[in-house]
Amino acid sequence: MKKIAFVLVILALLLTACGGKTYGGHAGEECALNWDSMDVDPGDEAFIVNLILNTKHAPDSVGYALEECINGGWTGWR
């Protein structure tokens, strides 16, 4: 019984360590890649975020993914 508990604890730790943080259902790396593809000029970040959050986007678009990331707590755009 102790061996099973030990194995379960190790599995839980491994899954926690391997799982990355998600923002709105997207991995942080995916959010960063989408943001980089926007090619935002320095100083215009807040303006672009405002546009993203206040515009309707198609569900399969970069804007939609970024909106979910930002609303999910991703702050990598700063």
Backbone as CSV, one residue per row, in Angstrom:
resi,resn,N_x,N_y,N_z,CA_x,CA_y,CA_z,C_x,C_y,C_z
1,MET,0.807,-1.184,0.000,0.000,0.000,0.000,0.860,1.261,0.000
2,LYS,1.959,1.214,0.736,2.843,2.373,0.780,3.494,2.618,-0.574
3,LYS,3.790,1.525,-1.298,4.411,1.672,-2.611,3.458,2.350,-3.590
4,ILE,2.194,1.990,-3.529,1.201,2.604,-4.420,1.060,4.091,-4.119
5,ALA,1.005,4.434,-2.838,0.899,5.837,-2.443,2.132,6.610,-2.894
6,PHE,3.300,6.010,-2.741,4.539,6.658,-3.158,4.544,6.904,-4.667
7,VAL,4.146,5.901,-5.441,4.105,6.033,-6.897,3.105,7.113,-7.310
8,LEU,1.961,7.155,-6.667,0.957,8.174,-6.980,1.460,9.584,-6.672
9,VAL,2.172,9.730,-5.564,2.739,11.031,-5.214,3.782,11.450,-6.248
10,ILE,4.643,10.533,-6.656,5.658,10.836,-7.663,5.002,11.211,-8.988
11,LEU,3.986,10.471,-9.393,3.268,10.797,-10.634,2.627,12.178,-10.564
12,ALA,2.037,12.503,-9.432,1.413,13.814,-9.266,2.452,14.926,-9.364
13,LEU,3.608,14.715,-8.754,4.675,15.720,-8.829,5.192,15.886,-10.252
14,LEU,5.356,14.785,-10.961,5.827,14.858,-12.341,4.820,15.568,-13.241
15,LEU,3.561,15.264,-13.081,2.536,15.917,-13.888,2.452,17.403,-13.594
16,THR,2.625,17.774,-12.339,2.611,19.180,-11.968,3.810,19.908,-12.555
17,ALA,4.974,19.276,-12.509,6.191,19.903,-13.020,6.163,20.031,-14.535
18,CYS,5.589,19.069,-15.223,5.569,19.078,-16.684,4.478,19.971,-17.242
19,GLY,3.421,20.142,-16.517,2.305,20.944,-17.016,2.621,22.420,-16.921
20,GLY,2.555,23.136,-18.051,2.806,24.560,-18.047,1.545,25.328,-17.693
21,LYS,1.708,26.566,-17.335,0.563,27.400,-16.999,-0.200,27.752,-18.265
22,THR,-1.508,27.765,-18.148,-2.334,28.126,-19.293,-3.084,29.417,-19.003
23,TYR,-3.349,30.132,-20.042,-4.068,31.400,-19.967,-5.226,31.337,-20.951
24,GLY,-6.440,31.249,-20.426,-7.602,31.170,-21.290,-7.595,29.926,-22.160
25,GLY,-6.990,28.850,-21.674,-6.922,27.608,-22.428,-5.737,27.515,-23.371
26,HIS,-4.877,28.500,-23.369,-3.695,28.511,-24.240,-2.438,28.500,-23.382
27,ALA,-1.429,27.771,-23.842,-0.145,27.753,-23.142,0.512,29.121,-23.243
28,GLY,1.290,29.458,-22.253,1.987,30.745,-22.251,2.864,30.927,-23.480
29,GLU,3.473,29.830,-23.951,4.320,29.907,-25.138,3.489,30.233,-26.377
30,GLU,2.291,29.658,-26.450,1.403,29.936,-27.579,0.968,31.403,-27.571
31,CYS,0.679,31.933,-26.390,0.318,33.346,-26.278,1.468,34.230,-26.753
32,ALA,2.685,33.899,-26.323,3.853,34.690,-26.711,4.104,34.621,-28.214
33,LEU,3.941,33.434,-28.811,4.130,33.307,-30.257,3.093,34.115,-31.025
34,ASN,1.852,34.080,-30.572,0.808,34.871,-31.232,1.086,36.359,-31.096
35,TRP,1.540,36.767,-29.928,1.853,38.178,-29.715,3.016,38.610,-30.612
36,ASP,4.046,37.783,-30.691,5.196,38.107,-31.537,4.797,38.213,-33.003
37,SER,3.813,37.423,-33.426,3.377,37.481,-34.822,2.653,38.783,-35.134
38,MET,2.212,39.514,-34.123,1.533,40.793,-34.329,2.521,41.898,-34.698
39,ASP,3.802,41.711,-34.396,4.853,42.675,-34.709,4.490,44.078,-34.212
40,VAL,4.270,44.191,-32.904,3.857,45.446,-32.278,5.083,46.309,-32.011
41,ASP,4.996,47.582,-32.380,6.084,48.519,-32.126,6.159,48.837,-30.635
42,PRO,7.375,49.028,-30.116,7.522,49.395,-28.701,6.752,50.683,-28.399
43,GLY,6.022,50.680,-27.308,5.216,51.827,-26.917,3.762,51.708,-27.351
44,ASP,3.480,50.825,-28.301,2.106,50.650,-28.794,1.408,49.439,-28.182
45,GLU,2.023,48.797,-27.209,1.481,47.562,-26.655,0.092,47.750,-26.060
46,ALA,-0.093,48.771,-25.227,-1.386,48.996,-24.578,-2.465,49.319,-25.602
47,PHE,-2.113,50.065,-26.635,-3.069,50.394,-27.690,-3.525,49.138,-28.421
48,ILE,-2.601,48.256,-28.747,-2.935,47.015,-29.451,-3.768,46.098,-28.565
49,VAL,-3.430,46.005,-27.290,-4.220,45.189,-26.360,-5.642,45.733,-26.281
50,ASN,-5.785,47.055,-26.234,-7.103,47.673,-26.218,-7.884,47.308,-27.482
51,LEU,-7.231,47.346,-28.632,-7.893,46.953,-29.880,-8.313,45.481,-29.861
52,ILE,-7.439,44.639,-29.353,-7.738,43.206,-29.295,-8.946,42.944,-28.405
53,LEU,-8.982,43.587,-27.252,-10.052,43.334,-26.296,-11.385,43.947,-26.705
54,ASN,-11.356,44.974,-27.544,-12.585,45.675,-27.912,-13.024,45.415,-29.345
55,THR,-12.565,44.321,-29.924,-12.928,43.948,-31.286,-13.411,42.511,-31.288
56,LYS,-14.419,42.224,-32.121,-14.880,40.840,-32.298,-13.921,40.142,-33.258
57,HIS,-13.528,38.906,-32.919,-12.583,38.144,-33.732,-13.199,36.813,-34.131
58,ALA,-12.792,36.319,-35.282,-13.184,34.977,-35.692,-12.559,33.974,-34.731
59,PRO,-13.271,32.882,-34.411,-12.764,31.913,-33.426,-11.417,31.276,-33.772
60,ASP,-11.026,31.259,-35.023,-9.752,30.634,-35.396,-8.668,31.665,-35.702
61,SER,-8.826,32.885,-35.201,-7.869,33.949,-35.526,-6.872,34.171,-34.388
62,VAL,-5.808,34.871,-34.721,-4.790,35.229,-33.735,-5.383,36.181,-32.702
63,GLY,-6.212,37.114,-33.147,-6.837,38.061,-32.230,-7.704,37.367,-31.191
64,TYR,-8.436,36.350,-31.606,-9.286,35.597,-30.686,-8.429,34.879,-29.637
65,ALA,-7.354,34.256,-30.093,-6.457,33.553,-29.172,-5.818,34.534,-28.191
66,LEU,-5.387,35.683,-28.690,-4.772,36.671,-27.806,-5.778,37.243,-26.817
67,GLU,-7.014,37.435,-27.263,-8.057,37.916,-26.356,-8.262,36.918,-25.211
68,GLU,-8.301,35.639,-25.533,-8.435,34.619,-24.494,-7.226,34.612,-23.566
69,CYS,-6.034,34.772,-24.134,-4.813,34.802,-23.315,-4.838,35.979,-22.338
70,ILE,-5.156,37.159,-22.853,-5.149,38.371,-22.025,-6.230,38.282,-20.965
71,ASN,-7.425,37.850,-21.345,-8.503,37.702,-20.372,-8.214,36.598,-19.365
72,GLY,-7.362,35.653,-19.745,-6.964,34.563,-18.855,-5.848,34.939,-17.900
73,GLY,-5.332,36.154,-18.005,-4.311,36.615,-17.069,-2.913,36.704,-17.630
74,TRP,-2.738,36.449,-18.921,-1.403,36.527,-19.517,-0.958,37.989,-19.603
75,THR,0.240,38.278,-19.106,0.754,39.652,-19.114,2.054,39.760,-19.888
76,GLY,2.351,38.779,-20.722,3.598,38.783,-21.486,3.683,39.880,-22.518
77,TRP,2.582,40.536,-22.798,2.585,41.630,-23.776,3.226,42.881,-23.223
78,ARG,3.363,42.973,-21.915,3.896,44.209,-21.290,5.364,44.343,-21.497
